[in-house]
């Protein structure tokens, strides 16, 4: 009988392995919690316009540029360097004509740093009513920006 007890003790060896299943469960629960709460943490962002370090966009065609001056006057440039003053109604109709012929035409707004933000928003609304789907914002690169 003593031989039987000694044989059983030899068969019961201690395991030196760690059971990682509970750790994996905890990790997955934490992952789900972080995935749900992360989008809620972005409440607001402080920005300083209009300078940026963004790289220049290279396109084959010249984009349409709507400029808003400091006094709120709109300028339309269909070709590079061709700024012409234009009123809001004429701006909307002219951009509608251009976009109806080419829906993929790039349209950008260049707002003066001293311009009223409401005037820039009004320009965006005019472009939206004219049928422009995507409007880009232009900025002046900072002194140390790379292109």
Buried (B, 14 or more C-beta within 10 A) or exposed (E): EEEEEEEEEEEEEEEEEEEEEEEEEEEEEEEEEEEEEEEEEEEEEEEEEBEBEEEEEEEEEBBBBBBBBEEBBBBBBBEEEEBEEBEEEEBBEBBBEBBEEEEEBBBBBBBBEEBBEEBBEBBBEBBEEBBBEEBEBBBEBEEEBEE
